[in-house]
Amino acid sequence: MEKQPQVISKVEQGFALGTTYLIRYEVENDSIDLLKDIEEVFNVVNKSMSTYLPTSDISRINKGDSTVVVDEYFIEVFKKAKEVWKNSGGRFDPTVGALVNAWGFGPEKALKEMHQKQVDSILKFTGFDKVKIDDGFKIVKSNLQIYLDFNALAKGYTIDLIGRKFDEKGIKNYLIEVGGEILTKGKNSKTVKNWIVAIDHPLQNEGERLIVEKVKLEDKAMATSGNYRKFRVDEKTGEHYVHTINPLTGYPQKSNVLSVSVIANSCMEADAYATALMVMPLKEAKELLKNLDYLDAYIISTDKDGNLEEYRTRRFQDLLVD
């Protein structure tokens, strides 16, 4: 009788892209070590589109360098961003950073006073329709002050690239998690079942971990976008809400959507659409999900009395673990 190869479980964990990562995978040969492959992916993504790295391609483009020839990774993310921007009616917009900062919701110092003239001036360099890639693979912006930020897709895309590396190496079972976003393949050999992942409760307090749902995944990705601990409470009504910037008007708006989890074939898609659905009114978000029936989603919002409301697509409901 032929001896079955022994399966060896490996775990790689560390810090990258400004967050933590945890990767579980299985090999039949203990000499196979994929840490170098993992680190290589983090490096190429950082070099291409990290807004925190001054020498990255995207940072140079944001500083007005029109000589940058973007790589295949940048192009793939750019194309997906355009698709999500179109499908969301412009509510998902990688050029919204200047508005976010001006209103005091970003890392930069807020402007003291925001009035219509200032909003209008910032809107001149907001809008993903004002950016394109030319035939020489250079970024063309209608206004040099346009600031690109792919952070809503880059993490998911990084996970997909690591998954592709694993597929090339013949790894059949793995779970890749970076900053809470996940891609799975095959099964968890410890349980011989689908990988099971948890979704955090959006109203948990600092220092506690409350799980609202558990989901089983096989050959799928999941990303959650949430205003965890960033919500505000209306003192009069008790309503929980968050402020999101509407890139179409340039103004903040109230949103009662607290958390969106999306399951998709790729983590970049799950990542991007989780972000897009967060900034859309609930009615529009549900309509988008009907039109994009290849996505599955779970949306947590609050009603006018501050009570939690949940919306799940039908297939998402089927993936829940009791």
C-alpha positions as a LaTeX table, in Angstrom:
\begin{tabular}{lrrr}
\hline
Residue & $x$ (\AA) & $y$ (\AA) & $z$ (\AA) \\
\hline
Met1 & 0.00 & 0.00 & 0.00 \\
Glu2 & 1.38 & 3.39 & $-1.04$ \\
Lys3 & 2.23 & 5.63 & 1.88 \\
Gln4 & 0.29 & 8.92 & 1.94 \\
Pro5 & 2.52 & 12.02 & 2.05 \\
Gln6 & 2.57 & 13.76 & 5.40 \\
Val7 & 0.93 & 17.18 & 5.40 \\
Ile8 & 2.85 & 19.86 & 7.30 \\
Ser9 & 1.02 & 22.97 & 8.49 \\
Lys10 & 2.96 & 26.22 & 8.41 \\
Val11 & 2.17 & 29.65 & 9.83 \\
Glu12 & 3.76 & 32.94 & 8.84 \\
Gln13 & 2.88 & 36.09 & 10.73 \\
Gly14 & 4.23 & 39.60 & 10.98 \\
Phe15 & 3.67 & 43.25 & 10.19 \\
Ala16 & 3.24 & 44.74 & 6.71 \\
Leu17 & 1.24 & 47.47 & 4.93 \\
Gly18 & 0.74 & 49.21 & 8.26 \\
Thr19 & $-1.07$ & 46.22 & 9.78 \\
Thr20 & $-0.61$ & 42.62 & 10.89 \\
Tyr21 & $-0.78$ & 39.50 & 8.77 \\
Leu22 & $-1.35$ & 35.81 & 9.52 \\
Ile23 & $-0.94$ & 33.18 & 6.83 \\
Arg24 & $-1.65$ & 29.45 & 7.25 \\
Tyr25 & $-0.74$ & 26.98 & 4.53 \\
Glu26 & 0.03 & 23.30 & 4.09 \\
Val27 & 2.97 & 21.63 & 2.37 \\
Glu28 & 4.08 & 18.03 & 1.85 \\
Asn29 & 7.76 & 18.93 & 2.12 \\
Asp30 & 9.10 & 20.72 & 5.18 \\
Ser31 & 11.84 & 22.36 & 3.08 \\
Ile32 & 9.21 & 24.46 & 1.26 \\
Asp33 & 9.25 & 27.91 & 2.84 \\
Leu34 & 7.17 & 30.64 & 1.23 \\
Leu35 & 8.15 & 33.52 & 3.51 \\
Lys36 & 10.46 & 35.00 & 0.84 \\
Asp37 & 7.63 & 34.87 & $-1.71$ \\
Ile38 & 5.29 & 36.58 & 0.76 \\
Glu39 & 7.80 & 39.34 & 1.53 \\
Glu40 & 8.46 & 39.85 & $-2.18$ \\
Val41 & 4.74 & 40.56 & $-2.75$ \\
Phe42 & 4.63 & 43.08 & 0.10 \\
Asn43 & 7.69 & 44.81 & $-1.38$ \\
Val44 & 6.37 & 45.11 & $-4.95$ \\
Val45 & 3.00 & 46.46 & $-3.76$ \\
Asn46 & 4.68 & 49.00 & $-1.47$ \\
Lys47 & 7.02 & 50.12 & $-4.26$ \\
Ser48 & 4.08 & 50.57 & $-6.62$ \\
Met49 & 1.27 & 52.06 & $-4.54$ \\
Ser50 & 2.15 & 52.83 & $-0.92$ \\
Thr51 & 1.18 & 56.41 & $-0.07$ \\
Tyr52 & 3.38 & 56.10 & 3.05 \\
Leu53 & 6.55 & 55.42 & 1.03 \\
Pro54 & 7.88 & 58.72 & $-0.43$ \\
Thr55 & 9.70 & 56.92 & $-3.26$ \\
Ser56 & 6.77 & 54.72 & $-4.38$ \\
Asp57 & 5.29 & 55.23 & $-7.84$ \\
Ile58 & 2.01 & 56.57 & $-6.46$ \\
Ser59 & 3.81 & 59.02 & $-4.14$ \\
Arg60 & 5.87 & 60.33 & $-7.03$ \\
Ile61 & 2.73 & 60.69 & $-9.16$ \\
Asn62 & 0.98 & 62.53 & $-6.32$ \\
Lys63 & 3.92 & 64.95 & $-6.14$ \\
Gly64 & 3.42 & 65.76 & $-9.83$ \\
Asp65 & 6.08 & 63.53 & $-11.42$ \\
Ser66 & 4.67 & 62.84 & $-14.90$ \\
Thr67 & 7.63 & 60.64 & $-15.95$ \\
Val68 & 6.58 & 57.62 & $-13.86$ \\
Val69 & 5.85 & 54.51 & $-15.95$ \\
Val70 & 3.49 & 52.43 & $-13.82$ \\
Asp71 & 3.90 & 48.67 & $-13.46$ \\
Glu72 & 1.49 & 45.79 & $-14.10$ \\
Tyr73 & 0.36 & 45.82 & $-10.45$ \\
Phe74 & $-0.58$ & 49.49 & $-10.53$ \\
Ile75 & $-2.47$ & 49.00 & $-13.82$ \\
Glu76 & $-4.47$ & 46.04 & $-12.49$ \\
Val77 & $-5.54$ & 47.98 & $-9.38$ \\
Phe78 & $-6.27$ & 51.13 & $-11.42$ \\
Lys79 & $-8.60$ & 49.18 & $-13.75$ \\
Lys80 & $-10.49$ & 47.60 & $-10.84$ \\
Ala81 & $-10.80$ & 51.02 & $-9.16$ \\
Lys82 & $-12.32$ & 52.44 & $-12.38$ \\
Glu83 & $-14.82$ & 49.58 & $-12.51$ \\
Val84 & $-15.93$ & 50.05 & $-8.89$ \\
Trp85 & $-16.05$ & 53.84 & $-9.34$ \\
Lys86 & $-18.41$ & 53.42 & $-12.31$ \\
Asn87 & $-20.58$ & 50.76 & $-10.66$ \\
Ser88 & $-20.97$ & 52.86 & $-7.49$ \\
Gly89 & $-22.00$ & 55.95 & $-9.44$ \\
Gly90 & $-18.84$ & 57.77 & $-8.36$ \\
Arg91 & $-19.35$ & 57.31 & $-4.61$ \\
Phe92 & $-16.25$ & 55.12 & $-4.44$ \\
Asp93 & $-13.47$ & 57.46 & $-5.50$ \\
Pro94 & $-9.69$ & 57.04 & $-4.99$ \\
Thr95 & $-9.22$ & 60.83 & $-5.38$ \\
Val96 & $-11.36$ & 61.79 & $-2.35$ \\
Gly97 & $-8.40$ & 62.14 & 0.07 \\
Ala98 & $-8.15$ & 65.94 & $-0.15$ \\
Leu99 & $-11.80$ & 66.31 & 0.87 \\
Val100 & $-11.46$ & 63.80 & 3.71 \\
Asn101 & $-8.52$ & 65.77 & 5.12 \\
Ala102 & $-10.16$ & 69.17 & 4.63 \\
Trp103 & $-13.20$ & 68.11 & 6.66 \\
Gly104 & $-11.08$ & 66.70 & 9.48 \\
Phe105 & $-11.68$ & 62.99 & 8.89 \\
Gly106 & $-8.21$ & 62.19 & 7.56 \\
Pro107 & $-4.59$ & 62.17 & 8.75 \\
Glu108 & $-3.88$ & 65.74 & 7.65 \\
Lys109 & $-4.88$ & 68.89 & 9.53 \\
Ala110 & $-8.44$ & 70.04 & 8.81 \\
Leu111 & $-9.17$ & 73.43 & 7.30 \\
Lys112 & $-10.46$ & 75.90 & 9.90 \\
Glu113 & $-13.50$ & 76.87 & 7.90 \\
Met114 & $-15.18$ & 75.01 & 5.07 \\
His115 & $-17.53$ & 77.05 & 2.93 \\
Gln116 & $-18.88$ & 76.56 & $-0.58$ \\
Lys117 & $-15.97$ & 78.31 & $-2.31$ \\
Gln118 & $-13.41$ & 76.07 & $-0.59$ \\
Val119 & $-15.46$ & 72.95 & $-1.32$ \\
Asp120 & $-15.73$ & 73.96 & $-4.99$ \\
Ser121 & $-11.98$ & 74.58 & $-5.21$ \\
Ile122 & $-11.19$ & 71.11 & $-3.78$ \\
Leu123 & $-13.77$ & 69.47 & $-6.07$ \\
Lys124 & $-11.69$ & 70.71 & $-9.02$ \\
Phe125 & $-9.10$ & 68.10 & $-8.12$ \\
Thr126 & $-11.53$ & 65.41 & $-6.99$ \\
Gly127 & $-13.03$ & 62.87 & $-9.38$ \\
Phe128 & $-11.62$ & 59.64 & $-10.80$ \\
Asp129 & $-12.88$ & 60.63 & $-14.24$ \\
Lys130 & $-10.04$ & 63.18 & $-14.27$ \\
Val131 & $-7.35$ & 60.48 & $-14.23$ \\
Lys132 & $-6.30$ & 57.98 & $-16.92$ \\
Ile133 & $-3.38$ & 55.82 & $-18.04$ \\
Asp134 & $-1.94$ & 56.74 & $-21.44$ \\
Asp135 & $-0.47$ & 54.41 & $-24.09$ \\
Gly136 & 2.98 & 54.80 & $-22.53$ \\
Phe137 & 1.67 & 53.55 & $-19.14$ \\
Lys138 & 1.98 & 56.97 & $-17.56$ \\
Ile139 & $-0.69$ & 58.60 & $-15.40$ \\
Val140 & $-2.42$ & 61.60 & $-16.92$ \\
Lys141 & $-4.26$ & 63.93 & $-14.50$ \\
Ser142 & $-6.43$ & 66.86 & $-15.58$ \\
Asn143 & $-5.21$ & 68.72 & $-12.49$ \\
Leu144 & $-1.74$ & 68.25 & $-10.99$ \\
Gln145 & $-3.19$ & 68.54 & $-7.47$ \\
Ile146 & $-5.25$ & 65.36 & $-7.87$ \\
Tyr147 & $-4.17$ & 62.95 & $-5.13$ \\
Leu148 & $-4.51$ & 59.20 & $-5.76$ \\
Asp149 & $-4.98$ & 56.72 & $-2.93$ \\
Phe150 & $-5.54$ & 53.01 & $-3.60$ \\
Asn151 & $-5.54$ & 51.94 & 0.06 \\
Ala152 & $-9.13$ & 50.68 & $-0.31$ \\
Leu153 & $-7.93$ & 48.06 & $-2.83$ \\
Ala154 & $-4.21$ & 47.54 & $-2.22$ \\
Lys155 & $-4.54$ & 45.30 & 0.83 \\
Gly156 & $-6.98$ & 42.98 & $-0.91$ \\
Tyr157 & $-4.85$ & 42.98 & $-4.04$ \\
Thr158 & $-1.76$ & 42.05 & $-2.02$ \\
Ile159 & $-3.62$ & 39.06 & $-0.60$ \\
Asp160 & $-4.62$ & 37.97 & $-4.13$ \\
Leu161 & $-0.99$ & 38.19 & $-5.29$ \\
Ile162 & 0.15 & 36.00 & $-2.38$ \\
Gly163 & $-2.64$ & 33.55 & $-3.28$ \\
Arg164 & $-1.39$ & 33.44 & $-6.89$ \\
Lys165 & 2.14 & 32.66 & $-5.64$ \\
Phe166 & 0.75 & 29.81 & $-3.54$ \\
Asp167 & $-1.26$ & 28.47 & $-6.49$ \\
Glu168 & 1.90 & 28.51 & $-8.66$ \\
Lys169 & 3.69 & 26.47 & $-5.97$ \\
Gly170 & 0.85 & 23.93 & $-5.87$ \\
Ile171 & $-0.37$ & 24.82 & $-2.37$ \\
Lys172 & $-3.89$ & 23.39 & $-2.14$ \\
Asn173 & $-5.01$ & 24.56 & 1.31 \\
Tyr174 & $-4.35$ & 28.04 & 2.68 \\
Leu175 & $-5.79$ & 31.01 & 4.52 \\
Ile176 & $-4.22$ & 34.44 & 3.98 \\
Glu177 & $-5.26$ & 37.24 & 6.34 \\
Val178 & $-3.90$ & 40.77 & 6.19 \\
Gly179 & $-5.48$ & 43.40 & 8.41 \\
Gly180 & $-8.68$ & 41.39 & 8.79 \\
Glu181 & $-9.16$ & 40.72 & 5.08 \\
Ile182 & $-9.07$ & 37.11 & 4.02 \\
Leu183 & $-8.55$ & 34.78 & 1.05 \\
Thr184 & $-9.05$ & 31.04 & 1.41 \\
Lys185 & $-8.36$ & 28.00 & $-0.72$ \\
Gly186 & $-9.34$ & 24.41 & $-0.07$ \\
Lys187 & $-10.05$ & 23.36 & 3.49 \\
Asn188 & $-8.66$ & 23.57 & 7.00 \\
Ser189 & $-7.01$ & 20.14 & 7.37 \\
Lys190 & $-7.27$ & 20.30 & 11.18 \\
Thr191 & $-11.05$ & 20.12 & 10.92 \\
Val192 & $-11.25$ & 18.74 & 7.35 \\
Lys193 & $-13.92$ & 21.40 & 6.81 \\
Asn194 & $-14.24$ & 24.81 & 5.21 \\
Trp195 & $-12.24$ & 27.64 & 6.70 \\
Ile196 & $-14.38$ & 29.50 & 9.25 \\
Val197 & $-13.86$ & 33.23 & 9.75 \\
Ala198 & $-15.46$ & 35.68 & 12.16 \\
Ile199 & $-17.01$ & 39.12 & 11.65 \\
Asp200 & $-16.57$ & 41.62 & 14.47 \\
His201 & $-19.48$ & 43.49 & 16.04 \\
Pro202 & $-19.32$ & 47.14 & 14.88 \\
Leu203 & $-20.34$ & 48.60 & 18.25 \\
Gln204 & $-17.77$ & 46.79 & 20.40 \\
Asn205 & $-15.80$ & 48.82 & 22.91 \\
Glu206 & $-12.05$ & 49.42 & 22.82 \\
Gly207 & $-10.17$ & 46.36 & 24.05 \\
Glu208 & $-13.01$ & 43.87 & 23.66 \\
Arg209 & $-13.73$ & 41.39 & 20.86 \\
Leu210 & $-17.37$ & 40.76 & 20.08 \\
Ile211 & $-18.20$ & 38.49 & 17.18 \\
Val212 & $-21.47$ & 39.10 & 15.37 \\
Glu213 & $-21.31$ & 36.23 & 12.83 \\
Lys214 & $-19.13$ & 33.34 & 11.66 \\
Val215 & $-18.90$ & 32.41 & 7.99 \\
Lys216 & $-17.56$ & 29.35 & 6.17 \\
Leu217 & $-15.36$ & 30.08 & 3.16 \\
Glu218 & $-13.95$ & 27.83 & 0.44 \\
Asp219 & $-11.97$ & 29.30 & $-2.47$ \\
Lys220 & $-13.42$ & 32.72 & $-1.63$ \\
Ala221 & $-12.29$ & 36.06 & $-0.23$ \\
Met222 & $-13.94$ & 38.24 & 2.40 \\
Ala223 & $-13.32$ & 41.84 & 3.40 \\
Thr224 & $-15.08$ & 43.93 & 6.02 \\
Ser225 & $-15.23$ & 47.70 & 5.96 \\
Gly226 & $-16.49$ & 49.23 & 9.15 \\
Asn227 & $-16.57$ & 52.43 & 11.10 \\
Tyr228 & $-15.43$ & 50.54 & 14.19 \\
Arg229 & $-15.28$ & 52.98 & 17.10 \\
Lys230 & $-15.55$ & 55.88 & 14.63 \\
Phe231 & $-19.31$ & 56.28 & 14.93 \\
Arg232 & $-21.03$ & 59.10 & 16.77 \\
Val233 & $-24.20$ & 59.09 & 18.83 \\
Asp234 & $-26.95$ & 61.68 & 18.45 \\
Glu235 & $-27.51$ & 62.98 & 22.00 \\
Lys236 & $-31.20$ & 63.64 & 21.38 \\
Thr237 & $-32.22$ & 60.45 & 19.58 \\
Gly238 & $-29.49$ & 57.95 & 20.57 \\
Glu239 & $-29.01$ & 57.18 & 16.88 \\
His240 & $-25.62$ & 55.76 & 15.90 \\
Tyr241 & $-24.21$ & 57.25 & 12.73 \\
Val242 & $-20.97$ & 57.94 & 10.94 \\
His243 & $-19.82$ & 60.72 & 8.67 \\
Thr244 & $-18.80$ & 59.78 & 5.15 \\
Ile245 & $-17.65$ & 62.20 & 2.49 \\
Asn246 & $-19.80$ & 62.32 & $-0.62$ \\
Pro247 & $-17.27$ & 62.92 & $-3.43$ \\
Leu248 & $-20.08$ & 64.09 & $-5.71$ \\
Thr249 & $-21.07$ & 67.05 & $-3.49$ \\
Gly250 & $-17.86$ & 67.54 & $-1.51$ \\
Tyr251 & $-19.77$ & 67.53 & 1.77 \\
Pro252 & $-19.94$ & 65.06 & 4.68 \\
Gln253 & $-23.18$ & 63.19 & 5.09 \\
Lys254 & $-24.72$ & 61.12 & 7.82 \\
Ser255 & $-24.72$ & 57.39 & 7.27 \\
Asn256 & $-26.29$ & 54.75 & 9.47 \\
Val257 & $-24.30$ & 51.93 & 7.81 \\
Leu258 & $-21.82$ & 50.73 & 10.44 \\
Ser259 & $-20.26$ & 47.68 & 8.80 \\
Val260 & $-20.20$ & 45.92 & 5.43 \\
Ser261 & $-18.73$ & 42.47 & 4.77 \\
Val262 & $-18.37$ & 41.31 & 1.17 \\
Ile263 & $-17.55$ & 37.83 & $-0.14$ \\
Ala264 & $-16.11$ & 37.65 & $-3.66$ \\
Asn265 & $-13.80$ & 35.54 & $-5.81$ \\
Ser266 & $-10.92$ & 37.98 & $-5.33$ \\
Cys267 & $-9.93$ & 39.87 & $-2.20$ \\
Met268 & $-9.32$ & 43.07 & $-4.17$ \\
Glu269 & $-12.94$ & 42.98 & $-5.32$ \\
Ala270 & $-14.23$ & 42.19 & $-1.81$ \\
Asp271 & $-12.06$ & 44.99 & $-0.39$ \\
Ala272 & $-13.14$ & 47.60 & $-2.96$ \\
Tyr273 & $-16.86$ & 46.83 & $-2.83$ \\
Ala274 & $-16.92$ & 46.68 & 0.98 \\
Thr275 & $-15.54$ & 50.24 & 0.93 \\
Ala276 & $-17.93$ & 51.33 & $-1.84$ \\
Leu277 & $-21.01$ & 49.96 & $-0.07$ \\
Met278 & $-19.97$ & 51.73 & 3.15 \\
Val279 & $-20.19$ & 55.14 & 1.49 \\
Met280 & $-23.48$ & 54.48 & $-0.30$ \\
Pro281 & $-26.97$ & 55.06 & 1.13 \\
Leu282 & $-28.42$ & 51.71 & 2.23 \\
Lys283 & $-31.09$ & 51.70 & $-0.49$ \\
Glu284 & $-28.48$ & 52.28 & $-3.20$ \\
Ala285 & $-26.18$ & 49.65 & $-1.67$ \\
Lys286 & $-28.94$ & 47.02 & $-1.86$ \\
Glu287 & $-29.66$ & 48.00 & $-5.46$ \\
Leu288 & $-25.98$ & 47.65 & $-6.39$ \\
Leu289 & $-25.86$ & 44.17 & $-4.84$ \\
Lys290 & $-28.89$ & 43.13 & $-6.91$ \\
Asn291 & $-27.11$ & 44.27 & $-10.07$ \\
Leu292 & $-23.81$ & 42.60 & $-9.07$ \\
Asp293 & $-25.24$ & 39.23 & $-8.11$ \\
Tyr294 & $-21.79$ & 37.59 & $-8.07$ \\
Leu295 & $-21.09$ & 39.44 & $-4.81$ \\
Asp296 & $-22.42$ & 38.36 & $-1.41$ \\
Ala297 & $-22.74$ & 40.86 & 1.40 \\
Tyr298 & $-23.76$ & 41.42 & 5.00 \\
Ile299 & $-24.63$ & 44.99 & 6.01 \\
Ile300 & $-25.10$ & 46.17 & 9.60 \\
Ser301 & $-26.88$ & 49.49 & 10.04 \\
Thr302 & $-29.00$ & 51.26 & 12.66 \\
Asp303 & $-32.57$ & 52.48 & 12.52 \\
Lys304 & $-33.68$ & 55.92 & 13.73 \\
Asp305 & $-34.02$ & 54.58 & 17.29 \\
Gly306 & $-30.45$ & 53.27 & 17.37 \\
Asn307 & $-31.40$ & 49.60 & 17.01 \\
Leu308 & $-29.17$ & 47.38 & 14.89 \\
Glu309 & $-30.54$ & 46.21 & 11.55 \\
Glu310 & $-29.01$ & 43.48 & 9.40 \\
Tyr311 & $-29.23$ & 42.83 & 5.68 \\
Arg312 & $-27.78$ & 39.71 & 4.06 \\
Thr313 & $-27.81$ & 38.55 & 0.48 \\
Arg314 & $-29.34$ & 35.10 & 0.11 \\
Arg315 & $-26.06$ & 33.24 & $-0.51$ \\
Phe316 & $-24.38$ & 35.02 & 2.40 \\
Gln317 & $-27.14$ & 33.65 & 4.64 \\
Asp318 & $-26.31$ & 30.13 & 3.43 \\
Leu319 & $-22.65$ & 30.52 & 4.45 \\
Leu320 & $-23.35$ & 31.40 & 8.08 \\
Val321 & $-22.18$ & 28.99 & 10.79 \\
Asp322 & $-24.55$ & 28.31 & 13.68 \\
\hline
\end{tabular}
